[in-house]
Amino acid sequence: AQSVTQLGSHVSVSEGALVLLRCNYSSSVPPYLFWYVQYPNQGLQLLLKYTSAATLVKGINGFEAEFKKSETSFHLTKPSAHMSDAAEYFCAVSGLGTGTASKLTFGTGTRLQVTL
Amino acid sequence: NAGVTQTPKFRVLKTGQSMTLLCAQDMNHEYMYWYRQDPGMGLRLIHYSVGEGTTAKGEVPDGYNVSRLKKQNFLLGLESAAPSQTSVYFCASRGYGNTIYFGEGSWLTVV
């Protein structure tokens, strides 16, 4: 079984401030972990993914995430927020196997607001 | 590259009507998925398929049926639509490295 918990359904930061979106996972097998971004009325776009290589993963738009097995976390960060980062962000986990292990399980999402 | 294409993008149904959402992918992926997205609940898996001719239930399968007659297509059917099925539906397929590719979404309203 696998699950994802995103702490904070809404996060507000000032433009230029650090962005930190939290994600904790639970998985009975070594996980693949993902962050997706969704802009209003659009589909989901992959920001970055962890696939058991480097624990610090760099993604698009200046985002990165660090896999910490001891904390079962995969928090998303960006050093300096931009107005264009305002969107909803989803953390997701899947297993390495086939069948049911291949399912992608999502968190409930965190809406990021960026203020001037 | 078309990627994952969903049709229709918008639809309004009356309670009790039936409809089919079509998902097509041109990446030769084996695994395909249907999710629904509702406010505050993230994306929940309805059904999925691990290959042509196979389907399996996800978290919230009730009220939906699916078919995967061709590898590139994954159809989601609502036999008797209910207001609780008002949602945004996303189709996805799984590629290399377990990366999931999503369609643009289908907005369904049941009145």
gemmi code that builds the backbone of each chain (N, CA, C; Angstrom):
import gemmi

chains = {
    "A": [
        ("ALA", (0.844, -1.187, 0.000), (0.000, 0.000, 0.000), (0.883, 1.242, 0.000)),
        ("GLN", (0.402, 2.271, -0.575), (1.168, 3.507, -0.636), (0.226, 4.691, -0.453)),
        ("SER", (0.764, 5.754, 0.120), (-0.031, 6.959, 0.306), (0.889, 8.163, 0.383)),
        ("VAL", (0.302, 9.311, 0.222), (1.037, 10.570, 0.262), (0.247, 11.564, 1.096)),
        ("THR", (0.942, 12.287, 1.945), (0.320, 13.341, 2.733), (0.999, 14.660, 2.411)),
        ("GLN", (0.211, 15.621, 1.986), (0.730, 16.961, 1.753), (0.257, 17.847, 2.894)),
        ("LEU", (1.197, 18.428, 3.594), (0.880, 19.260, 4.751), (0.607, 20.680, 4.300)),
        ("GLY", (-0.606, 21.135, 4.548), (-0.980, 22.489, 4.146), (-1.677, 22.491, 2.808)),
        ("SER", (-2.960, 22.777, 2.800), (-3.699, 22.821, 1.535), (-3.473, 24.159, 0.818)),
        ("HIS", (-3.078, 25.183, 1.584), (-2.789, 26.491, 1.012), (-1.502, 27.023, 1.619)),
        ("VAL", (-0.635, 27.518, 0.759), (0.603, 28.160, 1.202), (0.710, 29.503, 0.484)),
        ("SER", (1.015, 30.540, 1.251), (1.169, 31.864, 0.671), (2.572, 32.383, 0.957)),
        ("VAL", (3.249, 32.856, -0.080), (4.592, 33.419, 0.079), (4.665, 34.732, -0.683)),
        ("SER", (5.597, 35.541, -0.298), (5.843, 36.782, -1.026), (6.751, 36.509, -2.217)),
        ("GLU", (6.617, 37.307, -3.240), (7.495, 37.171, -4.399), (8.940, 37.337, -3.941)),
        ("GLY", (9.806, 36.428, -4.364), (11.201, 36.463, -3.965), (11.515, 35.634, -2.739)),
        ("ALA", (10.504, 35.191, -2.024), (10.714, 34.381, -0.819), (10.875, 32.909, -1.166)),
        ("LEU", (11.376, 32.154, -0.185), (11.544, 30.716, -0.349), (10.189, 30.022, -0.421)),
        ("VAL", (10.088, 29.074, -1.344), (8.909, 28.225, -1.426), (9.254, 26.860, -0.825)),
        ("LEU", (8.414, 26.396, 0.106), (8.582, 25.065, 0.689), (7.221, 24.401, 0.742)),
        ("LEU", (7.051, 23.349, -0.028), (5.812, 22.573, -0.023), (6.159, 21.183, 0.486)),
        ("ARG", (5.403, 20.751, 1.499), (5.767, 19.521, 2.205), (5.013, 18.304, 1.698)),
        ("CYS", (5.736, 17.200, 1.649), (5.158, 15.929, 1.214), (5.809, 14.803, 2.002)),
        ("ASN", (4.987, 13.980, 2.617), (5.453, 12.764, 3.270), (4.768, 11.571, 2.628)),
        ("TYR", (5.489, 10.495, 2.487), (4.946, 9.345, 1.781), (4.977, 8.109, 2.668)),
        ("SER", (4.184, 7.154, 2.269), (4.190, 5.838, 2.890), (4.152, 4.832, 1.762)),
        ("SER", (5.097, 3.903, 1.782), (5.133, 2.908, 0.719), (5.761, 1.629, 1.248)),
        ("SER", (5.197, 0.511, 0.872), (5.717, -0.784, 1.318), (6.847, -1.276, 0.425)),
        ("VAL", (7.080, -0.585, -0.661), (8.166, -0.929, -1.582), (8.962, 0.339, -1.851)),
        ("PRO", (10.203, 0.194, -2.340), (10.954, 1.414, -2.699), (10.141, 2.253, -3.664)),
        ("PRO", (9.996, 3.526, -3.354), (9.067, 4.329, -4.142), (9.702, 5.107, -5.282)),
        ("TYR", (8.873, 5.413, -6.263), (9.146, 6.516, -7.159), (8.300, 7.680, -6.638)),
        ("LEU", (8.855, 8.865, -6.620), (8.141, 10.027, -6.109), (8.132, 11.132, -7.152)),
        ("PHE", (7.054, 11.853, -7.184), (6.845, 12.851, -8.225), (6.249, 14.128, -7.613)),
        ("TRP", (6.542, 15.240, -8.261), (5.804, 16.474, -8.043), (5.246, 16.925, -9.383)),
        ("TYR", (3.939, 17.238, -9.342), (3.270, 17.771, -10.514), (2.735, 19.151, -10.181)),
        ("VAL", (2.623, 20.001, -11.216), (2.015, 21.315, -11.061), (0.805, 21.404, -11.989)),
        ("GLN", (-0.226, 22.076, -11.474), (-1.428, 22.270, -12.275), (-1.820, 23.732, -12.240)),
        ("TYR", (-1.848, 24.362, -13.390), (-2.326, 25.730, -13.513), (-3.835, 25.691, -13.746)),
        ("PRO", (-4.526, 26.766, -13.434), (-5.995, 26.767, -13.534), (-6.508, 26.262, -14.873)),
        ("ASN", (-7.463, 25.350, -14.794), (-8.154, 24.799, -15.967), (-7.207, 24.103, -16.938)),
        ("GLN", (-6.131, 23.573, -16.410), (-5.197, 22.846, -17.254), (-4.925, 21.464, -16.672)),
        ("GLY", (-4.195, 20.651, -17.425), (-3.800, 19.338, -16.948), (-2.608, 19.420, -16.022)),
        ("LEU", (-2.034, 18.276, -15.713), (-0.903, 18.208, -14.799), (0.405, 18.138, -15.572)),
        ("GLN", (1.359, 18.903, -15.099), (2.680, 18.948, -15.725), (3.710, 18.424, -14.739)),
        ("LEU", (4.566, 17.523, -15.198), (5.588, 16.961, -14.322), (6.657, 18.009, -14.018)),
        ("LEU", (6.884, 18.242, -12.716), (7.946, 19.147, -12.288), (9.268, 18.402, -12.131)),
        ("LEU", (9.203, 17.279, -11.433), (10.397, 16.483, -11.188), (9.995, 15.120, -10.662)),
        ("LYS", (10.974, 14.193, -10.679), (10.699, 12.861, -10.158), (11.953, 12.261, -9.523)),
        ("TYR", (11.742, 11.442, -8.524), (12.809, 10.693, -7.861), (12.654, 9.219, -8.229)),
        ("THR", (13.761, 8.646, -8.722), (13.691, 7.243, -9.150), (14.858, 6.443, -8.591)),
        ("SER", (15.292, 6.742, -7.378), (16.329, 6.021, -6.637), (17.742, 6.328, -7.089)),
        ("ALA", (17.929, 7.344, -7.879), (19.285, 7.784, -8.232), (19.679, 8.851, -7.195)),
        ("ALA", (19.985, 10.041, -7.602), (20.373, 11.105, -6.675), (19.210, 11.473, -5.771)),
        ("THR", (19.508, 11.716, -4.498), (18.442, 12.060, -3.554), (17.972, 13.491, -3.723)),
        ("LEU", (18.813, 14.368, -4.264), (18.395, 15.736, -4.559), (18.054, 15.799, -6.043)),
        ("VAL", (16.816, 16.106, -6.312), (16.322, 16.080, -7.679), (16.009, 17.500, -8.126)),
        ("LYS", (16.530, 17.861, -9.263), (16.253, 19.185, -9.817), (15.204, 19.052, -10.908)),
        ("GLY", (14.273, 19.995, -10.911), (13.209, 19.946, -11.889), (13.157, 21.204, -12.741)),
        ("ILE", (12.005, 21.409, -13.339), (11.846, 22.570, -14.195), (11.479, 23.788, -13.362)),
        ("ASN", (11.633, 24.953, -13.970), (11.227, 26.222, -13.356), (11.940, 26.520, -12.042)),
        ("GLY", (13.135, 25.968, -11.836), (13.915, 26.258, -10.646), (13.535, 25.486, -9.403)),
        ("PHE", (12.626, 24.546, -9.508), (12.219, 23.735, -8.363), (13.170, 22.562, -8.145)),
        ("GLU", (13.265, 22.136, -6.905), (13.998, 20.929, -6.575), (13.360, 20.265, -5.367)),
        ("ALA", (13.668, 19.000, -5.184), (13.126, 18.248, -4.056), (14.187, 17.280, -3.565)),
        ("GLU", (14.167, 17.025, -2.269), (15.135, 16.116, -1.678), (14.431, 14.914, -1.081)),
        ("PHE", (14.856, 13.731, -1.500), (14.318, 12.491, -0.941), (15.061, 12.170, 0.353)),
        ("LYS", (14.306, 12.071, 1.456), (14.882, 11.723, 2.757), (14.175, 10.479, 3.261)),
        ("LYS", (14.854, 9.350, 3.108), (14.241, 8.076, 3.484), (13.957, 8.015, 4.981)),
        ("SER", (14.874, 8.544, 5.793), (14.711, 8.473, 7.244), (13.492, 9.259, 7.710)),
        ("GLU", (13.115, 10.281, 6.963), (11.960, 11.096, 7.322), (10.745, 10.780, 6.442)),
        ("THR", (10.890, 9.865, 5.534), (9.862, 9.539, 4.518), (9.278, 10.822, 3.934)),
        ("SER", (10.185, 11.712, 3.519), (9.731, 12.995, 2.994), (10.295, 13.252, 1.609)),
        ("PHE", (9.605, 14.126, 0.912), (10.027, 14.541, -0.431), (9.512, 15.956, -0.632)),
        ("HIS", (10.042, 16.889, 0.138), (9.571, 18.275, 0.113), (10.074, 19.014, -1.125)),
        ("LEU", (9.234, 19.869, -1.640), (9.531, 20.665, -2.840), (9.961, 22.062, -2.421)),
        ("THR", (11.040, 22.552, -3.009), (11.518, 23.885, -2.672), (11.902, 24.667, -3.926)),
        ("LYS", (11.868, 25.991, -3.746), (12.375, 26.903, -4.762), (12.921, 28.110, -4.019)),
        ("PRO", (14.145, 28.525, -4.291), (14.766, 29.581, -3.485), (14.017, 30.913, -3.544)),
        ("SER", (13.449, 31.239, -4.699), (12.849, 32.556, -4.862), (11.566, 32.440, -5.672)),
        ("ALA", (10.439, 32.721, -5.030), (9.145, 32.565, -5.693), (8.917, 33.656, -6.725)),
        ("HIS", (8.234, 33.260, -7.790), (7.838, 34.191, -8.847), (6.330, 34.148, -8.957)),
        ("MET", (5.754, 35.252, -9.396), (4.292, 35.299, -9.521), (3.763, 34.159, -10.376)),
        ("SER", (4.529, 33.759, -11.376), (4.085, 32.700, -12.283), (4.070, 31.325, -11.620)),
        ("ASP", (4.595, 31.222, -10.391), (4.586, 29.933, -9.674), (3.239, 29.652, -9.007)),
        ("ALA", (2.365, 30.632, -9.000), (1.056, 30.420, -8.375), (0.294, 29.341, -9.127)),
        ("ALA", (-0.021, 28.269, -8.426), (-0.648, 27.101, -9.042), (-0.954, 26.110, -7.931)),
        ("GLU", (-1.472, 24.951, -8.317), (-1.653, 23.870, -7.358), (-0.589, 22.809, -7.618)),
        ("TYR", (-0.037, 22.300, -6.542), (1.073, 21.352, -6.629), (0.664, 20.035, -5.988)),
        ("PHE", (0.967, 18.965, -6.690), (0.601, 17.636, -6.214), (1.847, 16.769, -6.073)),
        ("CYS", (1.950, 16.136, -4.934), (2.968, 15.118, -4.708), (2.336, 13.762, -5.003)),
        ("ALA", (3.110, 12.837, -5.549), (2.566, 11.529, -5.888), (3.625, 10.452, -5.689)),
        ("VAL", (3.158, 9.237, -5.444), (4.058, 8.104, -5.215), (3.578, 6.914, -6.027)),
        ("SER", (4.519, 6.163, -6.547), (4.175, 4.873, -7.144), (5.256, 3.872, -6.775)),
        ("GLY", (4.921, 2.603, -6.953), (5.884, 1.564, -6.655), (6.752, 1.268, -7.863)),
        ("LEU", (7.737, 0.409, -7.655), (8.654, 0.078, -8.733), (8.170, -1.099, -9.569)),
        ("GLY", (7.131, -1.771, -9.086), (6.736, -2.998, -9.768), (5.690, -2.779, -10.837)),
        ("THR", (5.021, -3.863, -11.155), (3.973, -3.810, -12.168), (2.619, -4.004, -11.497)),
        ("GLY", (1.584, -4.034, -12.279), (0.249, -4.245, -11.728), (-0.137, -3.134, -10.784)),
        ("THR", (-0.646, -3.526, -9.602), (-1.121, -2.500, -8.673), (0.007, -1.612, -8.182)),
        ("ALA", (1.218, -2.130, -8.147), (2.346, -1.314, -7.692), (2.648, -0.172, -8.650)),
        ("SER", (2.161, -0.242, -9.846), (2.451, 0.807, -10.813), (1.522, 2.003, -10.665)),
        ("LYS", (0.500, 1.875, -9.837), (-0.458, 2.968, -9.713), (0.202, 4.204, -9.112)),
        ("LEU", (-0.210, 5.331, -9.584), (0.272, 6.600, -9.062), (-0.763, 7.115, -8.077)),
        ("THR", (-0.344, 7.270, -6.823), (-1.239, 7.751, -5.773), (-0.880, 9.192, -5.442)),
        ("PHE", (-1.891, 10.059, -5.463), (-1.672, 11.488, -5.290), (-2.010, 11.955, -3.886)),
        ("GLY", (-1.340, 13.017, -3.476), (-1.771, 13.770, -2.314), (-2.936, 14.666, -2.691)),
        ("THR", (-3.468, 15.368, -1.708), (-4.652, 16.190, -1.947), (-4.323, 17.558, -2.517)),
        ("GLY", (-3.048, 17.851, -2.659), (-2.655, 19.086, -3.325), (-2.408, 20.239, -2.379)),
        ("THR", (-1.523, 21.138, -2.786), (-1.241, 22.385, -2.062), (-1.338, 23.536, -3.045)),
        ("ARG", (-2.203, 24.469, -2.718), (-2.343, 25.639, -3.587), (-1.356, 26.704, -3.139)),
        ("LEU", (-0.484, 27.087, -4.044), (0.526, 28.104, -3.751), (0.062, 29.459, -4.253)),
        ("GLN", (0.039, 30.410, -3.332), (-0.274, 31.790, -3.676), (0.994, 32.615, -3.525)),
        ("VAL", (1.269, 33.461, -4.506), (2.444, 34.331, -4.459), (1.973, 35.772, -4.468)),
        ("THR", (2.375, 36.509, -3.447), (1.911, 37.892, -3.309), (3.057, 38.867, -3.546)),
        ("LEU", (2.691, 40.087, -3.928), (3.704, 41.116, -4.172), (4.259, 41.663, -2.862)),
    ],
    "B": [
        ("ASN", (4.080, 16.181, -31.275), (3.647, 14.966, -30.576), (2.313, 15.191, -29.901)),
        ("ALA", (1.333, 14.295, -30.175), (0.028, 14.470, -29.566), (0.068, 14.066, -28.104)),
        ("GLY", (0.782, 12.995, -27.746), (0.846, 12.557, -26.359), (-0.432, 11.855, -25.974)),
        ("VAL", (-1.123, 12.390, -24.948), (-2.382, 11.825, -24.466), (-3.488, 12.812, -24.803)),
        ("THR", (-4.471, 12.342, -25.541), (-5.561, 13.197, -25.996), (-6.879, 12.696, -25.445)),
        ("GLN", (-7.658, 13.603, -24.867), (-8.960, 13.247, -24.309), (-10.057, 13.967, -25.079)),
        ("THR", (-11.147, 13.263, -25.313), (-12.330, 13.886, -25.905), (-13.578, 13.335, -25.233)),
        ("PRO", (-14.628, 14.159, -25.017), (-14.630, 15.597, -25.252), (-13.949, 16.346, -24.112)),
        ("LYS", (-13.723, 17.612, -24.282), (-13.119, 18.426, -23.233), (-14.179, 18.917, -22.240)),
        ("PHE", (-15.353, 19.214, -22.729), (-16.440, 19.671, -21.880), (-17.716, 18.929, -22.250)),
        ("ARG", (-18.514, 18.621, -21.230), (-19.793, 17.963, -21.500), (-20.726, 18.219, -20.334)),
        ("VAL", (-22.000, 18.472, -20.670), (-23.046, 18.574, -19.655), (-24.033, 17.446, -19.900)),
        ("LEU", (-24.313, 16.683, -18.874), (-25.223, 15.548, -18.964), (-26.406, 15.747, -18.026)),
        ("LYS", (-27.514, 15.154, -18.375), (-28.629, 15.092, -17.439), (-28.510, 13.799, -16.640)),
        ("THR", (-28.997, 13.839, -15.419), (-28.991, 12.642, -14.580), (-29.633, 11.471, -15.320)),
        ("GLY", (-28.934, 10.340, -15.303), (-29.437, 9.142, -15.952), (-28.935, 8.921, -17.371)),
        ("GLN", (-28.380, 9.959, -17.991), (-27.827, 9.802, -19.328), (-26.519, 9.027, -19.276)),
        ("SER", (-26.145, 8.503, -20.413), (-24.881, 7.783, -20.511), (-23.943, 8.533, -21.439)),
        ("MET", (-22.658, 8.288, -21.254), (-21.667, 8.869, -22.145), (-20.354, 8.109, -22.027)),
        ("THR", (-19.494, 8.341, -23.007), (-18.181, 7.728, -23.015), (-17.125, 8.789, -23.225)),
        ("LEU", (-16.098, 8.745, -22.385), (-14.916, 9.583, -22.562), (-13.845, 8.757, -23.251)),
        ("LEU", (-13.242, 9.357, -24.266), (-12.217, 8.653, -25.021), (-10.845, 9.195, -24.686)),
        ("CYS", (-9.912, 8.296, -24.467), (-8.526, 8.653, -24.255), (-7.678, 7.935, -25.293)),
        ("ALA", (-6.822, 8.678, -25.955), (-5.929, 8.088, -26.954), (-4.505, 8.541, -26.684)),
        ("GLN", (-3.562, 7.561, -26.763), (-2.150, 7.913, -26.597), (-1.357, 7.328, -27.769)),
        ("ASP", (-0.380, 8.096, -28.199), (0.411, 7.690, -29.369), (1.851, 7.351, -28.996)),
        ("MET", (2.068, 6.958, -27.746), (3.411, 6.686, -27.259), (3.668, 5.192, -27.058)),
        ("ASN", (2.723, 4.377, -27.474), (2.867, 2.918, -27.374), (3.013, 2.435, -25.923)),
        ("HIS", (2.375, 3.160, -25.006), (2.454, 2.779, -23.593), (1.517, 1.629, -23.281)),
        ("GLU", (1.981, 0.743, -22.394), (1.147, -0.376, -21.973), (0.101, 0.065, -20.927)),
        ("TYR", (0.552, 0.847, -19.946), (-0.314, 1.190, -18.819), (-1.072, 2.484, -19.112)),
        ("MET", (-2.375, 2.437, -18.831), (-3.202, 3.638, -18.950), (-4.125, 3.741, -17.739)),
        ("TYR", (-4.531, 4.965, -17.424), (-5.272, 5.229, -16.192), (-6.370, 6.264, -16.438)),
        ("TRP", (-7.430, 6.154, -15.655), (-8.421, 7.209, -15.565), (-8.499, 7.684, -14.119)),
        ("TYR", (-8.384, 9.004, -13.935), (-8.497, 9.635, -12.631), (-9.651, 10.626, -12.668)),
        ("ARG", (-10.192, 10.910, -11.503), (-11.087, 12.034, -11.349), (-10.499, 12.987, -10.323)),
        ("GLN", (-10.735, 14.269, -10.552), (-10.203, 15.291, -9.658), (-11.346, 16.105, -9.084)),
        ("ASP", (-11.399, 16.173, -7.773), (-12.421, 16.926, -7.064), (-11.743, 17.838, -6.048)),
        ("PRO", (-12.316, 19.011, -5.796), (-11.681, 19.973, -4.882), (-11.370, 19.362, -3.517)),
        ("GLY", (-10.129, 19.559, -3.075), (-9.726, 19.088, -1.758), (-9.452, 17.603, -1.654)),
        ("MET", (-9.594, 16.891, -2.772), (-9.412, 15.436, -2.718), (-8.296, 14.951, -3.629)),
        ("GLY", (-7.649, 15.845, -4.313), (-6.579, 15.418, -5.204), (-7.128, 14.618, -6.374)),
        ("LEU", (-6.307, 13.755, -6.913), (-6.727, 12.880, -8.000), (-6.924, 11.474, -7.457)),
        ("ARG", (-8.038, 10.895, -7.801), (-8.328, 9.541, -7.342), (-8.481, 8.619, -8.543)),
        ("LEU", (-7.889, 7.454, -8.428), (-7.857, 6.505, -9.534), (-9.196, 5.790, -9.668)),
        ("ILE", (-9.758, 5.820, -10.869), (-11.048, 5.170, -11.112), (-10.811, 3.730, -11.591)),
        ("HIS", (-10.159, 3.607, -12.734), (-9.792, 2.321, -13.299), (-8.437, 2.469, -13.970)),
        ("TYR", (-7.797, 1.335, -14.196), (-6.559, 1.373, -14.948), (-6.426, 0.105, -15.786)),
        ("SER", (-5.431, 0.140, -16.669), (-5.209, -0.996, -17.571), (-3.715, -1.224, -17.712)),
        ("VAL", (-3.308, -2.481, -17.640), (-1.875, -2.808, -17.764), (-1.535, -3.293, -19.163)),
        ("GLY", (-2.511, -3.262, -20.063), (-2.238, -3.652, -21.435), (-3.525, -3.861, -22.195)),
        ("GLU", (-3.402, -4.009, -23.493), (-4.578, -4.220, -24.341), (-5.402, -5.400, -23.842)),
        ("GLY", (-6.709, -5.175, -23.743), (-7.610, -6.238, -23.327), (-7.727, -6.431, -21.819)),
        ("THR", (-7.004, -5.630, -21.027), (-7.063, -5.775, -19.563), (-7.573, -4.493, -18.928)),
        ("THR", (-8.311, -4.642, -17.828), (-8.729, -3.506, -17.021), (-8.747, -3.930, -15.558)),
        ("ALA", (-8.640, -2.962, -14.669), (-8.672, -3.251, -13.240), (-9.263, -2.058, -12.506)),
        ("LYS", (-9.837, -2.321, -11.324), (-10.471, -1.264, -10.548), (-9.445, -0.477, -9.756)),
        ("GLY", (-9.708, 0.808, -9.637), (-8.894, 1.659, -8.794), (-9.588, 1.936, -7.474)),
        ("GLU", (-9.412, 3.163, -6.952), (-9.988, 3.539, -5.659), (-11.493, 3.768, -5.716)),
        ("VAL", (-11.975, 4.371, -6.801), (-13.368, 4.811, -6.883), (-14.020, 4.331, -8.171)),
        ("PRO", (-14.189, 3.017, -8.350), (-14.671, 2.488, -9.628), (-16.192, 2.487, -9.811)),
        ("ASP", (-16.945, 2.645, -8.710), (-18.402, 2.473, -8.800), (-19.030, 3.513, -9.713)),
        ("GLY", (-19.890, 3.025, -10.608), (-20.606, 3.906, -11.523), (-19.884, 4.108, -12.846)),
        ("TYR", (-18.713, 3.494, -12.973), (-17.918, 3.639, -14.196), (-17.580, 2.275, -14.775)),
        ("ASN", (-17.462, 2.226, -16.106), (-16.907, 1.057, -16.749), (-15.845, 1.503, -17.744)),
        ("VAL", (-14.939, 0.608, -18.062), (-13.841, 0.938, -18.960), (-13.622, -0.194, -19.949)),
        ("SER", (-12.967, 0.158, -21.053), (-12.578, -0.864, -22.019), (-11.267, -0.461, -22.677)),
        ("ARG", (-10.460, -1.504, -22.983), (-9.148, -1.274, -23.623), (-9.028, -2.273, -24.778)),
        ("LEU", (-9.820, -2.009, -25.803), (-9.849, -2.932, -26.946), (-8.616, -2.763, -27.820)),
        ("LYS", (-8.099, -1.546, -27.859), (-6.885, -1.279, -28.607), (-5.854, -0.681, -27.666)),
        ("LYS", (-4.613, -0.955, -27.881), (-3.559, -0.510, -26.983), (-3.550, 1.001, -26.828)),
        ("GLN", (-3.859, 1.714, -27.893), (-3.732, 3.166, -27.841), (-4.952, 3.863, -27.230)),
        ("ASN", (-6.039, 3.134, -27.036), (-7.279, 3.767, -26.566), (-7.740, 3.182, -25.236)),
        ("PHE", (-8.241, 4.062, -24.370), (-8.782, 3.629, -23.087), (-10.066, 4.418, -22.871)),
        ("LEU", (-11.203, 3.734, -22.890), (-12.498, 4.384, -22.829), (-13.074, 4.304, -21.424)),
        ("LEU", (-13.647, 5.415, -20.975), (-14.339, 5.466, -19.686), (-15.807, 5.730, -19.935)),
        ("GLY", (-16.661, 4.842, -19.438), (-18.090, 4.973, -19.656), (-18.856, 5.245, -18.374)),
        ("LEU", (-19.866, 6.091, -18.502), (-20.832, 6.322, -17.432), (-22.163, 5.808, -17.957)),
        ("GLU", (-22.687, 4.751, -17.376), (-23.917, 4.151, -17.891), (-25.153, 4.955, -17.510)),
        ("SER", (-25.169, 5.489, -16.293), (-26.294, 6.268, -15.797), (-25.736, 7.380, -14.922)),
        ("ALA", (-25.496, 8.528, -15.527), (-24.770, 9.591, -14.833), (-25.540, 10.106, -13.622)),
        ("ALA", (-24.769, 10.434, -12.580), (-25.323, 10.996, -11.353), (-24.597, 12.309, -11.032)),
        ("PRO", (-25.264, 13.221, -10.331), (-24.613, 14.496, -9.982), (-23.282, 14.318, -9.253)),
        ("SER", (-23.140, 13.214, -8.505), (-21.878, 12.960, -7.797), (-20.712, 12.680, -8.750)),
        ("GLN", (-21.032, 12.463, -10.009), (-19.991, 12.219, -11.000), (-19.551, 13.506, -11.714)),
        ("THR", (-20.106, 14.626, -11.289), (-19.595, 15.910, -11.755), (-18.166, 16.065, -11.270)),
        ("SER", (-17.243, 16.225, -12.210), (-15.835, 16.210, -11.841), (-15.004, 16.569, -13.076)),
        ("VAL", (-13.715, 16.646, -12.856), (-12.772, 16.752, -13.966), (-12.084, 15.402, -14.094)),
        ("TYR", (-12.081, 14.848, -15.288), (-11.534, 13.526, -15.513), (-10.221, 13.644, -16.291)),
        ("PHE", (-9.229, 12.933, -15.799), (-7.926, 12.928, -16.462), (-7.554, 11.508, -16.847)),
        ("CYS", (-7.122, 11.401, -18.073), (-6.555, 10.157, -18.548), (-5.044, 10.286, -18.496)),
        ("ALA", (-4.366, 9.163, -18.314), (-2.906, 9.186, -18.254), (-2.354, 7.879, -18.795)),
        ("SER", (-1.103, 7.936, -19.217), (-0.404, 6.711, -19.596), (0.983, 6.729, -18.970)),
        ("ARG", (1.523, 5.544, -18.768), (2.799, 5.407, -18.053), (3.906, 5.097, -19.044)),
        ("GLY", (4.958, 5.912, -18.963), (6.076, 5.723, -19.867), (7.320, 5.264, -19.154)),
        ("TYR", (8.455, 5.498, -19.806), (9.744, 5.078, -19.278), (10.030, 5.716, -17.929)),
        ("GLY", (10.612, 4.951, -17.010), (10.953, 5.487, -15.701), (9.742, 5.765, -14.843)),
        ("ASN", (8.663, 5.088, -15.154), (7.431, 5.227, -14.374), (6.828, 6.623, -14.459)),
        ("THR", (7.240, 7.416, -15.433), (6.664, 8.751, -15.585), (5.272, 8.645, -16.173)),
        ("ILE", (4.351, 9.378, -15.577), (2.962, 9.377, -16.016), (2.716, 10.629, -16.846)),
        ("TYR", (2.109, 10.444, -18.009), (1.778, 11.554, -18.899), (0.272, 11.742, -18.871)),
        ("PHE", (-0.154, 12.979, -18.653), (-1.580, 13.268, -18.508), (-2.155, 13.944, -19.738)),
        ("GLY", (-3.445, 13.681, -19.966), (-4.189, 14.458, -20.928), (-4.589, 15.793, -20.330)),
        ("GLU", (-5.279, 16.596, -21.117), (-5.634, 17.954, -20.713), (-6.864, 18.007, -19.814)),
        ("GLY", (-7.567, 16.892, -19.687), (-8.733, 16.859, -18.812), (-10.045, 16.977, -19.561)),
        ("SER", (-11.068, 16.396, -18.951), (-12.433, 16.495, -19.475), (-13.332, 16.962, -18.336)),
        ("TRP", (-13.976, 18.118, -18.561), (-14.850, 18.685, -17.523), (-16.268, 18.175, -17.746)),
        ("LEU", (-16.777, 17.430, -16.779), (-18.100, 16.845, -16.890), (-19.010, 17.409, -15.805)),
        ("THR", (-20.189, 17.886, -16.228), (-21.196, 18.364, -15.283), (-22.442, 17.531, -15.471)),
        ("VAL", (-22.962, 16.991, -14.382), (-24.196, 16.220, -14.419), (-25.256, 17.003, -13.656)),
        ("VAL", (-26.339, 17.347, -14.361), (-27.387, 18.186, -13.733), (-28.659, 17.377, -13.492)),
    ],
}
model = gemmi.Model(1)
for chain_id, residues in chains.items():
    chain = gemmi.Chain(chain_id)
    for i, (resn, *xyz) in enumerate(residues, 1):
        res = gemmi.Residue()
        res.name, res.seqid = resn, gemmi.SeqId(i, " ")
        for name, pos in zip(("N", "CA", "C"), xyz):
            atom = gemmi.Atom()
            atom.name, atom.element = name, gemmi.Element(name[0])
            atom.pos, atom.b_iso = gemmi.Position(*pos), 0.0
            res.add_atom(atom)
        chain.add_residue(res)
    model.add_chain(chain)
structure = gemmi.Structure()
structure.add_model(model)
structure.setup_entities()
